Amino acid sequence: MKFIHTADWHLGKLVHGIYMTDDQKEVLNQFIQVVAEEQPDAVVIAGDLYDRSVPPTEAVELLDQVLFEINVGLNIPVVAIAGNHDSAERLSFGTSWYRNSQLYLTGKPEANFQPVQINGVNFYCVPYAEPGIIRQLLNEDSIHSHQEAMKRIIGKIEEQLDPNTPNVFVGHAFVLGGESTDSERSLSVGGSGCVTQDLFSPFHYTALGHLHSPDAIKHDRIFYSGSLLKYSFSEAKQKKSIQIVEMDEKGDFTLRYRSLTPKQDMRELVGYLDELLDTSFYEKQKVDDYLSITLLDEGALLDPIGKLRHVYPNVLHLERQTVLKDMKEKKLLTVIGQERKSELDLFEQFYKEMTSEEFSPEKKRIMAGVIESVLKEEQ
């Protein structure tokens, strides 16, 4: 059984004011060519097909075209789930009859957790859902975090899972220890949006979406496919790819990666303004790439962004190293200043930030007594 694992297409994505739809169309045409060459038994898309719950018309048309080409044109089954950027309700439309052509699109979690079976492999599809939705779905009041929700879901799956057949989990989650980037939306405040790796131990392969790097986590059975394109400059050094998984009847598998070439890459350049504008330098560059440029020059510069865009039309971000240095020094001085404050001063600052109320003399007296008591115990 061979399947392709991909995720995080984010169709309709807006990056620094530029819609990426044309770039996405280019790379998805390459993706369709790879699917045609590989002839997999299934294509698995682990969430975030769209970038937002109400996507632009062009994004909807592009997804419609791509799924039609793969599922109808190439007659290849598609297994897909909703991610945290998608609208579960919109993606759920038509799913009851899509299954007749083996387009298995799961927008909302279902209580029975029945797998999609293709060529002897069970695909357990768990779309992204807030813990409150899972709490209501399973009627379990104890569910308040993503960890608790995922643990209950997988517990329900294990009740009917056959460990002697290949089992694949398809989900959209932030696994603890995963490496994130600037273009991913946080699933919750603090660490309550994370789930632990051990939850997925019942499955031979876990196909995840959400984190945009294919190297986001190092595990022998848990994998992120990463996004098709770079969606922030924090991803500039990443090598985007899709995963080709070949699995035998025991669930053992081999993994291959195939890269897709974007029409315009997202890169970072560092240098002096004159150097970057020198013909001998930029003639070796792909000047229409999406660029973040850091200038090393000190002192005033006259219209640097205008001069740079004359050569590099897609400069999306420009910064000065001197400004970055000043910001780091200012931050360091702030930290040093805070370190010199007393425990009572630090608590007063914290209190005002959290409550927006004045720290009255009476409150200060009470807190001073508490701090003094704690310090005596420590001594």
C-alpha positions as CSV (number, residue, x, y, z in Angstrom):
1,M,0.0,0.0,0.0
2,K,1.4,3.4,-1.0
3,F,0.1,6.7,0.1
4,I,1.3,10.3,-0.1
5,H,1.2,12.4,3.1
6,T,0.8,16.2,2.8
7,A,-0.8,19.0,4.8
8,D,-1.1,22.7,5.5
9,W,-1.8,23.9,2.0
10,H,-3.3,27.1,3.4
11,L,-5.1,28.1,0.2
12,G,-5.9,31.8,0.1
13,K,-2.9,32.6,2.3
14,L,-1.9,36.3,2.6
15,V,1.8,36.9,3.3
16,H,3.0,40.5,3.9
17,G,0.0,41.8,1.9
18,I,0.5,39.4,-1.1
19,Y,-2.0,36.6,-1.9
20,M,-0.1,33.4,-2.5
21,T,-2.8,31.8,-4.7
22,D,-0.8,31.9,-8.0
23,D,2.3,30.4,-6.1
24,Q,0.0,27.7,-4.6
25,K,-1.5,26.9,-8.0
26,E,2.0,26.4,-9.5
27,V,3.2,24.1,-6.7
28,L,-0.1,22.1,-6.6
29,N,0.2,21.5,-10.4
30,Q,3.6,20.0,-9.6
31,F,2.0,18.0,-6.8
32,I,-0.6,16.6,-9.2
33,Q,2.2,15.5,-11.6
34,V,4.0,13.7,-8.7
35,V,0.7,11.9,-7.8
36,A,0.3,10.9,-11.5
37,E,3.9,9.6,-11.5
38,E,3.7,7.7,-8.2
39,Q,0.2,6.3,-8.7
40,P,-0.4,6.0,-4.9
41,D,-3.3,4.1,-3.4
42,A,-4.3,7.2,-1.5
43,V,-3.5,10.9,-1.0
44,V,-3.7,11.9,2.7
45,I,-4.1,15.7,3.5
46,A,-3.8,16.3,7.3
47,G,-5.6,19.6,7.6
48,D,-5.5,23.3,6.9
49,L,-6.6,23.0,3.3
50,Y,-7.6,26.7,3.5
51,D,-6.0,29.5,5.4
52,R,-9.2,30.8,7.0
53,S,-12.7,29.6,7.6
54,V,-14.1,31.9,4.9
55,P,-11.6,31.5,2.1
56,P,-11.4,33.7,-1.1
57,T,-13.3,32.5,-4.1
58,E,-10.0,31.8,-5.9
59,A,-8.9,29.5,-3.1
60,V,-12.2,27.5,-3.2
61,E,-11.9,27.1,-7.0
62,L,-8.3,26.0,-6.7
63,L,-9.1,23.3,-4.1
64,D,-12.0,22.1,-6.2
65,Q,-9.8,21.8,-9.3
66,V,-7.0,20.0,-7.5
67,L,-9.2,17.4,-5.7
68,F,-11.1,16.8,-9.0
69,E,-7.8,16.2,-10.9
70,I,-6.6,13.7,-8.3
71,N,-9.8,12.0,-7.3
72,V,-11.7,11.9,-10.6
73,G,-9.0,12.6,-13.2
74,L,-6.5,10.1,-11.8
75,N,-9.1,8.0,-9.9
76,I,-7.1,8.1,-6.7
77,P,-8.7,8.0,-3.3
78,V,-8.3,11.1,-1.1
79,V,-8.3,11.1,2.7
80,A,-8.5,14.6,4.2
81,I,-9.4,16.3,7.5
82,A,-10.1,19.9,8.6
83,G,-7.3,21.8,10.5
84,N,-7.6,24.7,12.9
85,H,-7.7,27.2,10.0
86,D,-10.5,25.4,8.2
87,S,-14.3,25.7,8.7
88,A,-15.4,22.2,9.7
89,E,-18.9,22.9,8.6
90,R,-17.9,24.1,5.1
91,L,-15.6,21.1,4.5
92,S,-18.3,18.7,5.7
93,F,-20.6,19.7,2.9
94,G,-21.3,16.9,0.5
95,T,-19.2,14.3,2.3
96,S,-21.9,11.7,2.3
97,W,-21.9,11.4,-1.5
98,Y,-18.2,12.3,-1.9
99,R,-17.4,8.9,-0.4
100,N,-18.9,7.2,-3.5
101,S,-15.9,8.3,-5.4
102,Q,-13.5,7.7,-2.5
103,L,-13.1,11.3,-1.5
104,Y,-13.1,10.9,2.3
105,L,-13.3,14.5,3.7
106,T,-13.8,14.7,7.4
107,G,-14.7,18.2,8.7
108,K,-16.2,17.4,12.1
109,P,-15.2,14.7,14.5
110,E,-17.6,11.8,14.8
111,A,-18.3,9.8,17.9
112,N,-18.0,6.3,16.3
113,F,-14.4,6.9,14.9
114,Q,-14.8,4.3,12.2
115,P,-11.7,4.1,10.0
116,V,-11.5,4.6,6.2
117,Q,-10.3,1.3,4.8
118,I,-8.2,1.4,1.6
119,N,-6.2,-1.7,0.4
120,G,-6.1,-3.3,3.9
121,V,-5.0,-0.1,5.7
122,N,-7.2,1.6,8.3
123,F,-7.0,5.4,8.3
124,Y,-8.4,6.9,11.5
125,C,-9.3,10.5,10.7
126,V,-9.5,13.0,13.5
127,P,-10.0,16.6,12.4
128,Y,-9.0,19.5,14.6
129,A,-11.5,20.3,17.3
130,E,-11.5,22.4,20.4
131,P,-11.6,20.4,23.7
132,G,-15.1,21.8,24.4
133,I,-16.4,20.2,21.2
134,I,-14.9,16.8,22.1
135,R,-16.2,17.2,25.7
136,Q,-19.7,17.6,24.3
137,L,-19.3,14.9,21.6
138,L,-18.2,12.3,24.1
139,N,-20.3,13.7,27.0
140,E,-17.3,13.7,29.3
141,D,-17.1,16.8,31.6
142,S,-13.4,16.1,32.5
143,I,-12.1,17.1,29.1
144,H,-10.6,20.6,29.3
145,S,-7.3,20.4,27.3
146,H,-6.2,19.1,23.9
147,Q,-4.2,16.4,25.7
148,E,-7.3,15.2,27.5
149,A,-9.4,15.4,24.3
150,M,-6.9,13.4,22.2
151,K,-6.4,10.8,25.0
152,R,-10.2,10.2,25.1
153,I,-10.5,10.0,21.3
154,I,-7.6,7.5,20.9
155,G,-9.1,5.5,23.8
156,K,-12.4,5.3,21.9
157,I,-10.5,4.2,18.7
158,E,-8.6,1.5,20.6
159,E,-11.8,-0.1,21.7
160,Q,-12.3,-1.3,18.1
161,L,-8.8,-1.1,16.7
162,D,-7.2,-4.3,15.3
163,P,-3.5,-4.2,16.2
164,N,-2.8,-7.0,13.6
165,T,-3.7,-4.8,10.7
166,P,-1.9,-1.6,9.5
167,N,-3.4,1.4,11.3
168,V,-2.7,5.0,10.3
169,F,-3.8,8.0,12.4
170,V,-4.5,11.2,10.5
171,G,-4.7,14.3,12.7
172,H,-4.0,18.0,13.1
173,A,-2.2,18.8,16.4
174,F,0.8,20.3,18.1
175,V,2.9,17.4,19.5
176,L,5.0,18.4,22.5
177,G,8.6,18.9,21.4
178,G,7.6,20.0,17.9
179,E,9.4,22.9,16.3
180,S,7.0,25.8,15.4
181,T,7.4,28.8,13.0
182,D,5.9,32.3,12.8
183,S,3.2,31.3,10.3
184,E,1.3,28.8,12.6
185,R,-1.6,29.9,14.6
186,S,-1.4,29.0,18.3
187,L,-3.9,26.3,19.3
188,S,-4.4,27.7,22.8
189,V,-2.8,29.9,25.5
190,G,0.3,28.4,27.2
191,G,1.0,24.8,26.7
192,S,-2.6,23.4,26.9
193,G,-2.7,23.1,23.1
194,C,0.0,20.4,23.1
195,V,-0.4,16.6,23.1
196,T,2.3,14.1,24.0
197,Q,3.9,11.6,21.6
198,D,3.0,8.5,23.6
199,L,-0.7,8.9,22.8
200,F,-0.1,7.8,19.2
201,S,1.7,4.5,20.2
202,P,-1.3,2.3,19.0
203,F,-0.7,3.4,15.3
204,H,1.9,2.2,12.8
205,Y,2.1,5.7,11.2
206,T,0.8,9.0,12.5
207,A,0.2,11.5,9.6
208,L,0.0,15.0,11.2
209,G,-0.6,18.6,10.0
210,H,-0.2,21.9,11.8
211,L,3.6,22.4,12.1
212,H,5.1,23.6,8.9
213,S,8.5,21.9,8.9
214,P,8.8,18.2,7.8
215,D,11.6,18.1,10.4
216,A,9.4,19.5,13.2
217,I,9.7,16.4,15.2
218,K,12.1,13.4,15.3
219,H,10.2,10.2,15.8
220,D,10.2,6.8,14.0
221,R,6.3,6.7,13.6
222,I,5.0,10.3,14.0
223,F,5.5,12.6,11.1
224,Y,4.6,16.1,10.0
225,S,4.5,16.6,6.3
226,G,5.1,20.3,6.6
227,S,3.5,23.0,4.4
228,L,3.7,23.0,0.6
229,L,5.2,26.5,0.6
230,K,7.1,28.8,2.9
231,Y,4.7,31.2,4.6
232,S,7.0,33.2,6.8
233,F,10.7,34.1,6.8
234,S,11.2,31.9,9.9
235,E,10.7,29.0,7.3
236,A,13.3,30.5,4.9
237,K,15.9,27.7,5.5
238,Q,13.4,24.9,5.5
239,K,13.3,22.4,2.6
240,K,9.6,21.8,1.8
241,S,8.6,18.3,0.6
242,I,5.9,15.7,0.5
243,Q,6.2,12.2,2.0
244,I,5.8,8.9,0.0
245,V,4.9,6.1,2.4
246,E,5.0,2.5,1.3
247,M,3.5,0.2,3.9
248,D,3.3,-3.6,4.1
249,E,0.5,-5.8,5.5
250,K,2.2,-5.7,9.0
251,G,2.3,-1.9,9.1
252,D,6.1,-1.7,8.5
253,F,6.9,1.1,6.1
254,T,9.5,2.9,4.1
255,L,9.6,6.7,3.7
256,R,10.7,8.8,0.7
257,Y,10.6,12.6,0.3
258,R,9.9,14.5,-2.9
259,S,10.5,18.2,-3.2
260,L,8.4,20.7,-5.0
261,T,9.9,23.9,-6.6
262,P,8.1,27.2,-5.9
263,K,7.7,29.8,-8.6
264,Q,9.3,32.3,-6.2
265,D,11.2,31.2,-3.1
266,M,11.2,33.0,0.2
267,R,14.7,34.0,1.2
268,E,16.8,36.2,3.5
269,L,19.6,38.5,2.4
270,V,22.1,40.3,4.6
271,G,24.5,42.9,3.4
272,Y,25.4,46.6,2.7
273,L,23.1,48.5,0.5
274,D,25.8,49.2,-2.2
275,E,26.8,45.6,-2.2
276,L,23.2,44.4,-2.7
277,L,22.7,46.9,-5.5
278,D,26.0,45.9,-7.3
279,T,25.4,44.2,-10.6
280,S,28.1,41.6,-9.9
281,F,26.1,40.5,-6.8
282,Y,22.5,40.6,-7.9
283,E,23.0,39.0,-11.4
284,K,23.7,35.8,-9.5
285,Q,20.5,36.1,-7.5
286,K,16.9,35.1,-8.4
287,V,15.8,38.7,-8.0
288,D,12.0,38.1,-8.1
289,D,12.0,35.8,-5.0
290,Y,10.2,37.0,-1.9
291,L,12.9,38.6,0.2
292,S,13.6,39.8,3.8
293,I,16.7,42.0,3.7
294,T,18.8,43.1,6.6
295,L,21.1,46.1,5.9
296,L,24.4,46.3,7.7
297,D,24.9,50.1,6.9
298,E,25.2,52.5,9.8
299,G,23.9,56.1,9.6
300,A,21.1,57.6,7.5
301,L,20.1,56.0,4.2
302,L,18.0,57.7,1.5
303,D,15.0,55.6,0.4
304,P,16.7,52.2,0.8
305,I,13.4,50.2,0.2
306,G,12.8,52.1,-3.1
307,K,16.3,51.4,-4.4
308,L,16.2,47.8,-3.4
309,R,12.8,47.2,-5.0
310,H,14.1,48.6,-8.2
311,V,16.3,45.5,-8.4
312,Y,14.4,43.1,-6.1
313,P,10.7,43.8,-6.8
314,N,9.4,41.5,-4.0
315,V,11.2,42.8,-1.0
316,L,8.6,42.1,1.7
317,H,10.6,43.0,4.8
318,L,13.5,45.4,5.4
319,E,15.4,46.0,8.6
320,R,18.6,47.5,9.8
321,Q,21.1,45.5,11.9
322,T,21.8,48.6,14.0
323,V,18.1,48.8,14.9
324,L,18.1,45.1,15.9
325,K,21.2,45.7,18.0
326,D,19.6,48.6,19.7
327,M,16.5,46.6,20.5
328,K,18.5,43.8,22.0
329,E,20.5,46.2,24.1
330,K,17.3,47.9,25.3
331,K,15.7,44.6,26.2
332,L,18.9,43.6,28.1
333,L,18.9,46.8,30.0
334,T,15.2,46.3,30.8
335,V,15.9,42.8,32.2
336,I,18.9,44.2,34.2
337,G,16.7,46.9,35.6
338,Q,14.0,44.4,36.6
339,E,16.6,42.3,38.3
340,R,17.6,45.2,40.6
341,K,14.0,45.6,41.8
342,S,13.0,44.1,45.1
343,E,10.5,41.3,45.4
344,L,7.9,43.7,46.5
345,D,8.5,46.0,43.5
346,L,8.3,43.1,41.1
347,F,5.1,41.9,42.6
348,E,3.6,45.4,42.4
349,Q,4.5,45.6,38.8
350,F,2.9,42.2,38.2
351,Y,-0.2,43.1,40.1
352,K,-0.7,46.3,38.1
353,E,-0.2,44.5,34.8
354,M,-2.6,41.7,35.7
355,T,-5.4,43.8,37.3
356,S,-5.0,47.3,36.0
357,E,-5.6,48.5,39.6
358,E,-3.5,50.5,42.0
359,F,-1.4,48.6,44.5
360,S,-2.7,50.3,47.6
361,P,-0.7,50.8,50.8
362,E,-2.8,48.2,52.6
363,K,-2.1,45.6,49.9
364,K,1.6,46.6,49.9
365,R,1.7,46.1,53.7
366,I,0.0,42.6,53.5
367,M,2.3,41.5,50.6
368,A,5.4,42.8,52.4
369,G,4.5,40.6,55.4
370,V,4.0,37.6,53.1
371,I,7.4,38.1,51.4
372,E,9.2,38.6,54.7
373,S,7.7,35.4,56.1
374,V,8.8,33.4,53.0
375,L,12.3,34.8,53.1
376,K,12.6,33.9,56.8
377,E,11.5,30.3,56.0
378,E,14.1,30.1,53.2
379,Q,16.8,31.3,55.6
